[in-house]
Amino acid sequence: MPIINRISDYYNDMKEWRQHIHANPELEFECYKTSAFVISKLKEFGVDEIHDGIAKTGLVAIINGKKAGNTIGLRADMDALPLSEDLNHKYKSKKEGIMHACGHDGHTTMLLGAARYLSETRNFSGRVALIFQPAEEKGGGAEVMCKEGIMEKFSIDQVYGIHNVPGMALGRFETNKSTVFAAADDFNITVEGNGGHAAYPQDTIDPAIVAVQIAQSIQTIVTRNLSSLEPTVISITQIHTGTTYNIIPDKSFINGTVRTLSKKTQKRVVKRMKEICKGHSLAFNCNVKLDYNYGYPPTINHPNETDFAVKVAKEITGSKNVNSDAIPDMGAEDFSFMLNERPGSFLNVGQGDGPPVHNTKYDFNDDLSPIGASFFVKLVERAQPLD
């Protein structure tokens, strides 16, 4: 695997950075210590500019090449998840209930490794904009950074990102030239009935029964209202109601998530959910309120930039270890907002066997850091060569 030799020399340093970030996780936009650590390293490396306070704790660092040219953006997310780590390694999270369970500590480390190399060598034209983003897991930090004008302010022409994948061979890249991740929406349904004694249900309007009926009906949207050729996920993740065994409550609550790959399908799902809620309201003589919240849009790659990124990935890991026609993933990524602003591509990269992301036993594989950093560097040097 032709990892850049100089970056291989950084391995122990990168491992130390990653494990430091892992031990000090932060949520959403509150990545103060993580951002400060990143800034301290970037100053050591000698980057040309550091612009912090973007999206509260995000930052953009600029490295100038040896001659004038375009600006390429490279992005890493920094935030952790509200989980309690179930591992006892020496760098275990110091914060109860918070851990890096998605590898953002590794993503940040890979971009730091690339920053160090690019600052030392500068074998490219134009500029590199290193984007360190908070709040990918919740809050849409990428959207906030875009709304605060990073693409325009730093004249970013194209933008790239990667994500680790447990269970995929170490260093294997997968992506496609269209939709790589789904849109991620959520919904809240409130059923207002009329509570009373559980021994006399005829004198009540039972919101628990209505909630169960609505939950079952919503599951038919995928199987009976949408084409089987259009991947869609509707998952009800919470149903809450009642306080004890002999009281029929006044209200019940249903929450869940919707994942779609197209606006047409998304629109159809919302329409049917509204119809189902209205129909149950009439059928059971109660009030049903649907709050549908549009979240991250689909992550849609740009064809030319994806062809380019795939070519670079093959250079790093070999043609047999790159799949450029991967099926879309029903997970979501707020990098979608950046791809809506500028052409670019997002790729998954394998980190070998291990527990999945968002799992209390997950840990980023430090052996992946030199691979990801080498990929970022080659993107820059191939996109903006000196010749």
Secondary structure, DSSP 8 states (H G I E B T S, - for coil): ----HHHHTTHHHHHHHHHHHHHS--BTT--HHHHHHHHHHHHHHT-SEEEEEETTTEEEEEEE-SEEEEEEEEEEE--BBS-------TT--SSTT-B--SSHHHHHHHHHHHHHHHHHH--SEEEEEEEEE--SSSS-HHHHHHHTTHHHHTT--EEEEEEEETTS-TT-EE--SSEEE-EEEEEEEEEE-B-EETT-GGGSB-HHHHHHHHHHHHTHIIIIIS-TTS-EEEEEEEEEE-SSTTEE-SEEEEEEEEEESSHHHHHHHHHHHHHHHHHHHHHHTSEEEEEEEEEE--EE--HHHHHHHHHHHHHHH-GGGEESS---BSS--THHHHHHHS-EEEEEEE--SS--TTSTT----GGGHHHHHHHHHHHHHHHS---
